[in-house]
């Protein structure tokens, strides 16, 4: 008999890839300001930024 896995189910949109980037202090301040105003995380702001740039490039 197989054992059942315990824990949370795997999300179909799991974020398993980590991407590191170096930022200067001003960029971090901007990122934190955006995250605070949007009431979200730094990661979500970066994802939204990627989507926005991608959409803008595909409009041309």
Predicted model as a PDB file, atoms N, CA, C, CB and O in Angstrom, pLDDT in the B-factor column:
MODEL        1                                                                  
ATOM      1  N   UNK A   1       0.834  -1.169   0.000  1.00 59.00           N  
ATOM      2  CA  UNK A   1       0.000   0.000   0.000  1.00 59.00           C  
ATOM      3  C   UNK A   1       0.891   1.249   0.000  1.00 59.00           C  
ATOM      4  CB  UNK A   1      -0.955  -0.011   1.214  1.00 59.00           C  
ATOM      5  O   UNK A   1       1.827   1.338   0.795  1.00 59.00           O  
ATOM      6  N   UNK A   2       0.605   2.214  -0.889  1.00 68.00           N  
ATOM      7  CA  UNK A   2       1.442   3.411  -0.961  1.00 68.00           C  
ATOM      8  C   UNK A   2       1.053   4.401   0.122  1.00 68.00           C  
ATOM      9  CB  UNK A   2       1.331   4.067  -2.341  1.00 68.00           C  
ATOM     10  O   UNK A   2      -0.111   4.505   0.509  1.00 68.00           O  
ATOM     11  N   UNK A   3       2.054   5.126   0.603  1.00 75.00           N  
ATOM     12  CA  UNK A   3       1.804   6.119   1.629  1.00 75.00           C  
ATOM     13  C   UNK A   3       1.277   7.402   1.002  1.00 75.00           C  
ATOM     14  CB  UNK A   3       3.077   6.397   2.434  1.00 75.00           C  
ATOM     15  O   UNK A   3       1.714   7.818  -0.071  1.00 75.00           O  
ATOM     16  N   UNK A   4       0.340   8.009   1.689  1.00 75.00           N  
ATOM     17  CA  UNK A   4      -0.193   9.280   1.236  1.00 75.00           C  
ATOM     18  C   UNK A   4       0.780  10.388   1.603  1.00 75.00           C  
ATOM     19  CB  UNK A   4      -1.586   9.545   1.844  1.00 75.00           C  
ATOM     20  O   UNK A   4       1.339  10.388   2.700  1.00 75.00           O  
ATOM     21  N   UNK A   5       0.986  11.345   0.679  1.00 74.00           N  
ATOM     22  CA  UNK A   5       1.836  12.487   0.974  1.00 74.00           C  
ATOM     23  C   UNK A   5       1.119  13.416   1.943  1.00 74.00           C  
ATOM     24  CB  UNK A   5       2.221  13.237  -0.319  1.00 74.00           C  
ATOM     25  O   UNK A   5      -0.095  13.601   1.858  1.00 74.00           O  
ATOM     26  N   UNK A   6       1.872  13.992   2.856  1.00 81.00           N  
ATOM     27  CA  UNK A   6       1.281  14.949   3.778  1.00 81.00           C  
ATOM     28  C   UNK A   6       1.759  16.347   3.406  1.00 81.00           C  
ATOM     29  CB  UNK A   6       1.646  14.608   5.250  1.00 81.00           C  
ATOM     30  O   UNK A   6       2.739  16.515   2.681  1.00 81.00           O  
ATOM     31  N   UNK A   7       1.058  17.328   3.909  1.00 81.00           N  
ATOM     32  CA  UNK A   7       1.435  18.715   3.643  1.00 81.00           C  
ATOM     33  C   UNK A   7       0.483  19.365   2.666  1.00 81.00           C  
ATOM     34  CB  UNK A   7       2.853  18.789   3.109  1.00 81.00           C  
ATOM     35  O   UNK A   7      -0.556  18.809   2.311  1.00 81.00           O  
ATOM     36  N   UNK A   8       0.860  20.541   2.243  1.00 80.00           N  
ATOM     37  CA  UNK A   8       0.009  21.301   1.335  1.00 80.00           C  
ATOM     38  C   UNK A   8       0.086  20.735  -0.077  1.00 80.00           C  
ATOM     39  CB  UNK A   8       0.410  22.780   1.336  1.00 80.00           C  
ATOM     40  O   UNK A   8       1.138  20.253  -0.497  1.00 80.00           O  
ATOM     41  N   UNK A   9      -1.024  20.791  -0.812  1.00 78.00           N  
ATOM     42  CA  UNK A   9      -0.987  20.338  -2.202  1.00 78.00           C  
ATOM     43  C   UNK A   9      -0.146  21.291  -3.057  1.00 78.00           C  
ATOM     44  CB  UNK A   9      -2.418  20.229  -2.772  1.00 78.00           C  
ATOM     45  O   UNK A   9      -0.045  22.481  -2.762  1.00 78.00           O  
ATOM     46  N   UNK A  10       0.442  20.761  -4.097  1.00 78.00           N  
ATOM     47  CA  UNK A  10       1.279  21.553  -4.992  1.00 78.00           C  
ATOM     48  C   UNK A  10       0.386  22.426  -5.862  1.00 78.00           C  
ATOM     49  CB  UNK A  10       2.183  20.640  -5.869  1.00 78.00           C  
ATOM     50  O   UNK A  10      -0.583  21.947  -6.450  1.00 78.00           O  
ATOM     51  N   UNK A  11       0.716  23.702  -5.938  1.00 80.00           N  
ATOM     52  CA  UNK A  11      -0.038  24.644  -6.754  1.00 80.00           C  
ATOM     53  C   UNK A  11       0.339  24.465  -8.227  1.00 80.00           C  
ATOM     54  CB  UNK A  11       0.223  26.104  -6.293  1.00 80.00           C  
ATOM     55  O   UNK A  11       1.502  24.201  -8.530  1.00 80.00           O  
ATOM     56  N   UNK A  12      -0.618  24.603  -9.146  1.00 81.00           N  
ATOM     57  CA  UNK A  12      -0.278  24.489 -10.566  1.00 81.00           C  
ATOM     58  C   UNK A  12       0.631  25.631 -11.029  1.00 81.00           C  
ATOM     59  CB  UNK A  12      -1.551  24.467 -11.408  1.00 81.00           C  
ATOM     60  O   UNK A  12       1.328  25.496 -12.035  1.00 81.00           O  
ATOM     61  N   UNK A  13       0.628  26.748 -10.307  1.00 80.00           N  
ATOM     62  CA  UNK A  13       1.479  27.890 -10.653  1.00 80.00           C  
ATOM     63  C   UNK A  13       2.593  28.066  -9.634  1.00 80.00           C  
ATOM     64  CB  UNK A  13       0.647  29.174 -10.746  1.00 80.00           C  
ATOM     65  O   UNK A  13       2.910  29.188  -9.240  1.00 80.00           O  
ATOM     66  N   UNK A  14       3.184  26.960  -9.208  1.00 81.00           N  
ATOM     67  CA  UNK A  14       4.204  27.054  -8.167  1.00 81.00           C  
ATOM     68  C   UNK A  14       5.407  27.854  -8.665  1.00 81.00           C  
ATOM     69  CB  UNK A  14       4.646  25.650  -7.715  1.00 81.00           C  
ATOM     70  O   UNK A  14       5.771  27.801  -9.839  1.00 81.00           O  
ATOM     71  N   UNK A  15       5.999  28.581  -7.754  1.00 80.00           N  
ATOM     72  CA  UNK A  15       7.142  29.428  -8.080  1.00 80.00           C  
ATOM     73  C   UNK A  15       8.385  28.753  -7.517  1.00 80.00           C  
ATOM     74  CB  UNK A  15       6.970  30.885  -7.506  1.00 80.00           C  
ATOM     75  O   UNK A  15       8.794  29.042  -6.392  1.00 80.00           O  
ATOM     76  N   UNK A  16       8.975  27.875  -8.276  1.00 83.00           N  
ATOM     77  CA  UNK A  16      10.091  27.088  -7.781  1.00 83.00           C  
ATOM     78  C   UNK A  16      11.447  27.613  -8.265  1.00 83.00           C  
ATOM     79  CB  UNK A  16       9.922  25.651  -8.201  1.00 83.00           C  
ATOM     80  O   UNK A  16      12.484  27.106  -7.837  1.00 83.00           O  
ATOM     81  N   UNK A  17      11.461  28.609  -9.142  1.00 89.00           N  
ATOM     82  CA  UNK A  17      12.715  29.163  -9.632  1.00 89.00           C  
ATOM     83  C   UNK A  17      13.044  30.441  -8.876  1.00 89.00           C  
ATOM     84  CB  UNK A  17      12.641  29.433 -11.146  1.00 89.00           C  
ATOM     85  O   UNK A  17      12.225  31.359  -8.807  1.00 89.00           O  
ATOM     86  N   UNK A  18      14.245  30.498  -8.309  1.00 89.00           N  
ATOM     87  CA  UNK A  18      14.679  31.689  -7.599  1.00 89.00           C  
ATOM     88  C   UNK A  18      15.611  32.480  -8.501  1.00 89.00           C  
ATOM     89  CB  UNK A  18      15.374  31.325  -6.260  1.00 89.00           C  
ATOM     90  O   UNK A  18      16.486  31.916  -9.157  1.00 89.00           O  
ATOM     91  N   UNK A  19      15.413  33.796  -8.527  1.00 91.00           N  
ATOM     92  CA  UNK A  19      16.215  34.687  -9.357  1.00 91.00           C  
ATOM     93  C   UNK A  19      16.763  35.780  -8.454  1.00 91.00           C  
ATOM     94  CB  UNK A  19      15.377  35.290 -10.543  1.00 91.00           C  
ATOM     95  O   UNK A  19      15.993  36.489  -7.805  1.00 91.00           O  
ATOM     96  N   UNK A  20      18.069  35.925  -8.404  1.00 95.00           N  
ATOM     97  CA  UNK A  20      18.685  36.949  -7.565  1.00 95.00           C  
ATOM     98  C   UNK A  20      19.153  38.095  -8.438  1.00 95.00           C  
ATOM     99  CB  UNK A  20      19.863  36.369  -6.747  1.00 95.00           C  
ATOM    100  O   UNK A  20      19.593  37.901  -9.572  1.00 95.00           O  
ATOM    101  N   UNK A  21      19.049  39.295  -7.884  1.00 96.00           N  
ATOM    102  CA  UNK A  21      19.469  40.484  -8.621  1.00 96.00           C  
ATOM    103  C   UNK A  21      20.103  41.468  -7.638  1.00 96.00           C  
ATOM    104  CB  UNK A  21      18.262  41.140  -9.373  1.00 96.00           C  
ATOM    105  O   UNK A  21      19.692  41.551  -6.481  1.00 96.00           O  
ATOM    106  N   UNK A  22      21.083  42.196  -8.096  1.00 97.00           N  
ATOM    107  CA  UNK A  22      21.727  43.211  -7.263  1.00 97.00           C  
ATOM    108  C   UNK A  22      21.087  44.560  -7.576  1.00 97.00           C  
ATOM    109  CB  UNK A  22      23.279  43.253  -7.505  1.00 97.00           C  
ATOM    110  O   UNK A  22      20.945  44.938  -8.739  1.00 97.00           O  
ATOM    111  N   UNK A  23      20.704  45.277  -6.527  1.00 97.00           N  
ATOM    112  CA  UNK A  23      20.079  46.579  -6.685  1.00 97.00           C  
ATOM    113  C   UNK A  23      20.794  47.610  -5.823  1.00 97.00           C  
ATOM    114  CB  UNK A  23      18.590  46.513  -6.323  1.00 97.00           C  
ATOM    115  O   UNK A  23      21.326  47.288  -4.760  1.00 97.00           O  
ATOM    116  N   UNK A  24      20.800  48.844  -6.289  1.00 98.00           N  
ATOM    117  CA  UNK A  24      21.347  49.918  -5.458  1.00 98.00           C  
ATOM    118  C   UNK A  24      20.284  50.347  -4.444  1.00 98.00           C  
ATOM    119  CB  UNK A  24      21.806  51.133  -6.337  1.00 98.00           C  
ATOM    120  O   UNK A  24      19.129  49.928  -4.522  1.00 98.00           O  
ATOM    121  N   UNK A  25      20.687  51.171  -3.512  1.00 98.00           N  
ATOM    122  CA  UNK A  25      19.776  51.577  -2.440  1.00 98.00           C  
ATOM    123  C   UNK A  25      18.541  52.292  -2.965  1.00 98.00           C  
ATOM    124  CB  UNK A  25      20.496  52.473  -1.460  1.00 98.00           C  
ATOM    125  O   UNK A  25      17.442  52.068  -2.458  1.00 98.00           O  
ATOM    126  N   UNK A  26      18.694  53.134  -3.956  1.00 98.00           N  
ATOM    127  CA  UNK A  26      17.554  53.880  -4.503  1.00 98.00           C  
ATOM    128  C   UNK A  26      16.543  52.929  -5.136  1.00 98.00           C  
ATOM    129  CB  UNK A  26      18.033  54.917  -5.543  1.00 98.00           C  
ATOM    130  O   UNK A  26      15.338  53.123  -4.979  1.00 98.00           O  
ATOM    131  N   UNK A  27      17.007  51.915  -5.843  1.00 98.00           N  
ATOM    132  CA  UNK A  27      16.097  50.947  -6.459  1.00 98.00           C  
ATOM    133  C   UNK A  27      15.335  50.160  -5.395  1.00 98.00           C  
ATOM    134  CB  UNK A  27      16.874  49.984  -7.372  1.00 98.00           C  
ATOM    135  O   UNK A  27      14.151  49.869  -5.564  1.00 98.00           O  
ATOM    136  N   UNK A  28      16.009  49.820  -4.307  1.00 98.00           N  
ATOM    137  CA  UNK A  28      15.353  49.111  -3.202  1.00 98.00           C  
ATOM    138  C   UNK A  28      14.290  49.999  -2.564  1.00 98.00           C  
ATOM    139  CB  UNK A  28      16.389  48.670  -2.140  1.00 98.00           C  
ATOM    140  O   UNK A  28      13.196  49.536  -2.239  1.00 98.00           O  
ATOM    141  N   UNK A  29      14.621  51.280  -2.388  1.00 98.00           N  
ATOM    142  CA  UNK A  29      13.649  52.216  -1.823  1.00 98.00           C  
ATOM    143  C   UNK A  29      12.411  52.311  -2.712  1.00 98.00           C  
ATOM    144  CB  UNK A  29      14.282  53.608  -1.643  1.00 98.00           C  
ATOM    145  O   UNK A  29      11.285  52.311  -2.215  1.00 98.00           O  
ATOM    146  N   UNK A  30      12.621  52.392  -4.020  1.00 98.00           N  
ATOM    147  CA  UNK A  30      11.501  52.458  -4.970  1.00 98.00           C  
ATOM    148  C   UNK A  30      10.668  51.184  -4.911  1.00 98.00           C  
ATOM    149  CB  UNK A  30      12.018  52.685  -6.403  1.00 98.00           C  
ATOM    150  O   UNK A  30       9.438  51.236  -4.901  1.00 98.00           O  
ATOM    151  N   UNK A  31      11.343  50.047  -4.873  1.00 98.00           N  
ATOM    152  CA  UNK A  31      10.658  48.759  -4.820  1.00 98.00           C  
ATOM    153  C   UNK A  31       9.827  48.642  -3.549  1.00 98.00           C  
ATOM    154  CB  UNK A  31      11.669  47.609  -4.901  1.00 98.00           C  
ATOM    155  O   UNK A  31       8.673  48.215  -3.594  1.00 98.00           O  
ATOM    156  N   UNK A  32      10.413  49.020  -2.416  1.00 98.00           N  
ATOM    157  CA  UNK A  32       9.692  48.965  -1.147  1.00 98.00           C  
ATOM    158  C   UNK A  32       8.503  49.932  -1.126  1.00 98.00           C  
ATOM    159  CB  UNK A  32      10.642  49.281   0.007  1.00 98.00           C  
ATOM    160  O   UNK A  32       7.440  49.610  -0.595  1.00 98.00           O  
ATOM    161  N   UNK A  33       8.695  51.113  -1.706  1.00 98.00           N  
ATOM    162  CA  UNK A  33       7.610  52.094  -1.776  1.00 98.00           C  
ATOM    163  C   UNK A  33       6.441  51.546  -2.606  1.00 98.00           C  
ATOM    164  CB  UNK A  33       8.122  53.425  -2.382  1.00 98.00           C  
ATOM    165  O   UNK A  33       5.280  51.677  -2.218  1.00 98.00           O  
ATOM    166  N   UNK A  34       6.759  50.937  -3.739  1.00 98.00           N  
ATOM    167  CA  UNK A  34       5.715  50.342  -4.586  1.00 98.00           C  
ATOM    168  C   UNK A  34       4.991  49.214  -3.852  1.00 98.00           C  
ATOM    169  CB  UNK A  34       6.326  49.810  -5.899  1.00 98.00           C  
ATOM    170  O   UNK A  34       3.763  49.124  -3.887  1.00 98.00           O  
ATOM    171  N   UNK A  35       5.757  48.363  -3.194  1.00 98.00           N  
ATOM    172  CA  UNK A  35       5.162  47.234  -2.477  1.00 98.00           C  
ATOM    173  C   UNK A  35       4.241  47.725  -1.368  1.00 98.00           C  
ATOM    174  CB  UNK A  35       6.257  46.328  -1.893  1.00 98.00           C  
ATOM    175  O   UNK A  35       3.164  47.167  -1.157  1.00 98.00           O  
ATOM    176  N   UNK A  36       4.662  48.770  -0.659  1.00 98.00           N  
ATOM    177  CA  UNK A  36       3.847  49.297   0.431  1.00 98.00           C  
ATOM    178  C   UNK A  36       2.560  49.917  -0.103  1.00 98.00           C  
ATOM    179  CB  UNK A  36       4.638  50.334   1.238  1.00 98.00           C  
ATOM    180  O   UNK A  36       1.480  49.667   0.432  1.00 98.00           O  
ATOM    181  N   UNK A  37       2.672  50.727  -1.161  1.00 98.00           N  
ATOM    182  CA  UNK A  37       1.491  51.380  -1.733  1.00 98.00           C  
ATOM    183  C   UNK A  37       0.526  50.375  -2.347  1.00 98.00           C  
ATOM    184  CB  UNK A  37       1.910  52.395  -2.785  1.00 98.00           C  
ATOM    185  O   UNK A  37      -0.686  50.589  -2.334  1.00 98.00           O  
ATOM    186  N   UNK A  38       1.057  49.278  -2.886  1.00 98.00           N  
ATOM    187  CA  UNK A  38       0.219  48.254  -3.504  1.00 98.00           C  
ATOM    188  C   UNK A  38      -0.222  47.197  -2.490  1.00 98.00           C  
ATOM    189  CB  UNK A  38       0.967  47.590  -4.658  1.00 98.00           C  
ATOM    190  O   UNK A  38      -1.004  46.302  -2.810  1.00 98.00           O  
ATOM    191  N   UNK A  39       0.296  47.315  -1.255  1.00 98.00           N  
ATOM    192  CA  UNK A  39      -0.006  46.356  -0.195  1.00 98.00           C  
ATOM    193  C   UNK A  39       0.293  44.922  -0.633  1.00 98.00           C  
ATOM    194  CB  UNK A  39      -1.471  46.479   0.224  1.00 98.00           C  
ATOM    195  O   UNK A  39      -0.543  44.027  -0.513  1.00 98.00           O  
ATOM    196  N   UNK A  40       1.494  44.736  -1.139  1.00 98.00           N  
ATOM    197  CA  UNK A  40       1.918  43.430  -1.637  1.00 98.00           C  
ATOM    198  C   UNK A  40       3.395  43.234  -1.327  1.00 98.00           C  
ATOM    199  CB  UNK A  40       1.653  43.301  -3.163  1.00 98.00           C  
ATOM    200  O   UNK A  40       3.982  44.020  -0.584  1.00 98.00           O  
ATOM    201  N   UNK A  41       3.995  42.201  -1.885  1.00 97.00           N  
ATOM    202  CA  UNK A  41       5.398  41.885  -1.627  1.00 97.00           C  
ATOM    203  C   UNK A  41       6.298  42.435  -2.730  1.00 97.00           C  
ATOM    204  CB  UNK A  41       5.589  40.371  -1.501  1.00 97.00           C  
ATOM    205  O   UNK A  41       5.839  42.802  -3.811  1.00 97.00           O  
ATOM    206  N   UNK A  42       7.575  42.479  -2.424  1.00 97.00           N  
ATOM    207  CA  UNK A  42       8.559  42.881  -3.440  1.00 97.00           C  
ATOM    208  C   UNK A  42       8.466  41.964  -4.654  1.00 97.00           C  
ATOM    209  CB  UNK A  42       9.994  42.853  -2.857  1.00 97.00           C  
ATOM    210  O   UNK A  42       8.499  42.422  -5.796  1.00 97.00           O  
ATOM    211  N   UNK A  43       8.349  40.673  -4.396  1.00 96.00           N  
ATOM    212  CA  UNK A  43       8.297  39.702  -5.493  1.00 96.00           C  
ATOM    213  C   UNK A  43       7.114  39.954  -6.416  1.00 96.00           C  
ATOM    214  CB  UNK A  43       8.223  38.286  -4.939  1.00 96.00           C  
ATOM    215  O   UNK A  43       7.243  39.864  -7.637  1.00 96.00           O  
ATOM    216  N   UNK A  44       5.953  40.270  -5.831  1.00 96.00           N  
ATOM    217  CA  UNK A  44       4.773  40.545  -6.656  1.00 96.00           C  
ATOM    218  C   UNK A  44       4.967  41.801  -7.495  1.00 96.00           C  
ATOM    219  CB  UNK A  44       3.527  40.693  -5.777  1.00 96.00           C  
ATOM    220  O   UNK A  44       4.521  41.856  -8.641  1.00 96.00           O  
ATOM    221  N   UNK A  45       5.629  42.810  -6.933  1.00 98.00           N  
ATOM    222  CA  UNK A  45       5.900  44.027  -7.698  1.00 98.00           C  
ATOM    223  C   UNK A  45       6.805  43.707  -8.882  1.00 98.00           C  
ATOM    224  CB  UNK A  45       6.546  45.108  -6.799  1.00 98.00           C  
ATOM    225  O   UNK A  45       6.565  44.184  -9.991  1.00 98.00           O  
ATOM    226  N   UNK A  46       7.834  42.913  -8.659  1.00 97.00           N  
ATOM    227  CA  UNK A  46       8.748  42.542  -9.740  1.00 97.00           C  
ATOM    228  C   UNK A  46       8.001  41.741 -10.809  1.00 97.00           C  
ATOM    229  CB  UNK A  46       9.943  41.724  -9.188  1.00 97.00           C  
ATOM    230  O   UNK A  46       8.188  41.986 -12.001  1.00 97.00           O  
ATOM    231  N   UNK A  47       7.157  40.787 -10.397  1.00 96.00           N  
ATOM    232  CA  UNK A  47       6.383  40.003 -11.373  1.00 96.00           C  
ATOM    233  C   UNK A  47       5.476  40.900 -12.205  1.00 96.00           C  
ATOM    234  CB  UNK A  47       5.545  38.933 -10.660  1.00 96.00           C  
ATOM    235  O   UNK A  47       5.382  40.740 -13.422  1.00 96.00           O  
ATOM    236  N   UNK A  48       4.801  41.853 -11.538  1.00 97.00           N  
ATOM    237  CA  UNK A  48       3.924  42.778 -12.261  1.00 97.00           C  
ATOM    238  C   UNK A  48       4.730  43.641 -13.227  1.00 97.00           C  
ATOM    239  CB  UNK A  48       3.147  43.670 -11.273  1.00 97.00           C  
ATOM    240  O   UNK A  48       4.272  43.932 -14.332  1.00 97.00           O  
ATOM    241  N   UNK A  49       5.919  44.045 -12.815  1.00 97.00           N  
ATOM    242  CA  UNK A  49       6.794  44.828 -13.689  1.00 97.00           C  
ATOM    243  C   UNK A  49       7.200  44.046 -14.927  1.00 97.00           C  
ATOM    244  CB  UNK A  49       8.034  45.272 -12.932  1.00 97.00           C  
ATOM    245  O   UNK A  49       7.215  44.586 -16.033  1.00 97.00           O  
ATOM    246  N   UNK A  50       7.525  42.787 -14.742  1.00 97.00           N  
ATOM    247  CA  UNK A  50       7.882  41.926 -15.875  1.00 97.00           C  
ATOM    248  C   UNK A  50       6.704  41.811 -16.830  1.00 97.00           C  
ATOM    249  CB  UNK A  50       8.319  40.523 -15.388  1.00 97.00           C  
ATOM    250  O   UNK A  50       6.869  41.925 -18.044  1.00 97.00           O  
ATOM    251  N   UNK A  51       5.502  41.582 -16.275  1.00 97.00           N  
ATOM    252  CA  UNK A  51       4.300  41.489 -17.118  1.00 97.00           C  
ATOM    253  C   UNK A  51       4.057  42.782 -17.882  1.00 97.00           C  
ATOM    254  CB  UNK A  51       3.071  41.152 -16.264  1.00 97.00           C  
ATOM    255  O   UNK A  51       3.713  42.752 -19.064  1.00 97.00           O  
ATOM    256  N   UNK A  52       4.235  43.931 -17.207  1.00 97.00           N  
ATOM    257  CA  UNK A  52       3.997  45.230 -17.841  1.00 97.00           C  
ATOM    258  C   UNK A  52       4.973  45.468 -18.990  1.00 97.00           C  
ATOM    259  CB  UNK A  52       4.117  46.359 -16.807  1.00 97.00           C  
ATOM    260  O   UNK A  52       4.561  45.877 -20.076  1.00 97.00           O  
ATOM    261  N   UNK A  53       6.252  45.219 -18.765  1.00 97.00           N  
ATOM    262  CA  UNK A  53       7.243  45.400 -19.815  1.00 97.00           C  
ATOM    263  C   UNK A  53       6.966  44.461 -20.979  1.00 97.00           C  
ATOM    264  CB  UNK A  53       8.653  45.169 -19.270  1.00 97.00           C  
ATOM    265  O   UNK A  53       7.060  44.864 -22.138  1.00 97.00           O  
ATOM    266  N   UNK A  54       6.628  43.220 -20.681  1.00 97.00           N  
ATOM    267  CA  UNK A  54       6.328  42.231 -21.718  1.00 97.00           C  
ATOM    268  C   UNK A  54       5.137  42.676 -22.555  1.00 97.00           C  
ATOM    269  CB  UNK A  54       6.051  40.855 -21.091  1.00 97.00           C  
ATOM    270  O   UNK A  54       5.175  42.619 -23.784  1.00 97.00           O  
ATOM    271  N   UNK A  55       4.062  43.124 -21.873  1.00 97.00           N  
ATOM    272  CA  UNK A  55       2.875  43.604 -22.588  1.00 97.00           C  
ATOM    273  C   UNK A  55       3.195  44.818 -23.452  1.00 97.00           C  
ATOM    274  CB  UNK A  55       1.764  43.950 -21.598  1.00 97.00           C  
ATOM    275  O   UNK A  55       2.734  44.914 -24.589  1.00 97.00           O  
ATOM    276  N   UNK A  56       3.982  45.741 -22.914  1.00 96.00           N  
ATOM    277  CA  UNK A  56       4.364  46.947 -23.676  1.00 96.00           C  
ATOM    278  C   UNK A  56       5.149  46.575 -24.927  1.00 96.00           C  
ATOM    279  CB  UNK A  56       5.202  47.902 -22.798  1.00 96.00           C  
ATOM    280  O   UNK A  56       4.938  47.165 -25.987  1.00 96.00           O  
ATOM    281  N   UNK A  57       6.039  45.616 -24.817  1.00 95.00           N  
ATOM    282  CA  UNK A  57       6.848  45.210 -25.973  1.00 95.00           C  
ATOM    283  C   UNK A  57       5.991  44.526 -27.038  1.00 95.00           C  
ATOM    284  CB  UNK A  57       7.980  44.271 -25.528  1.00 95.00           C  
ATOM    285  O   UNK A  57       6.264  44.655 -28.231  1.00 95.00           O  
ATOM    286  N   UNK A  58       4.963  43.803 -26.613  1.00 94.00           N  
ATOM    287  CA  UNK A  58       4.119  43.101 -27.567  1.00 94.00           C  
ATOM    288  C   UNK A  58       3.090  44.007 -28.230  1.00 94.00           C  
ATOM    289  CB  UNK A  58       3.420  41.967 -26.883  1.00 94.00           C  
ATOM    290  O   UNK A  58       2.468  43.611 -29.216  1.00 94.00           O  
ATOM    291  N   UNK A  59       2.899  45.222 -27.706  1.00 90.00           N  
ATOM    292  CA  UNK A  59       1.968  46.180 -28.310  1.00 90.00           C  
ATOM    293  C   UNK A  59       2.532  46.781 -29.592  1.00 90.00           C  
ATOM    294  CB  UNK A  59       1.639  47.294 -27.320  1.00 90.00           C  
ATOM    295  O   UNK A  59       1.774  47.170 -30.480  1.00 90.00           O  
ATOM    296  N   UNK A  60       3.851  46.858 -29.693  1.00 71.00           N  
ATOM    297  CA  UNK A  60       4.505  47.505 -30.831  1.00 71.00           C  
ATOM    298  C   UNK A  60       4.360  46.752 -32.101  1.00 71.00           C  
ATOM    299  CB  UNK A  60       5.933  47.699 -30.558  1.00 71.00           C  
ATOM    300  O   UNK A  60       4.864  47.186 -33.137  1.00 71.00           O  
TER     301      UNK A  60                                                      
ENDMDL                                                                          
END                                                                             
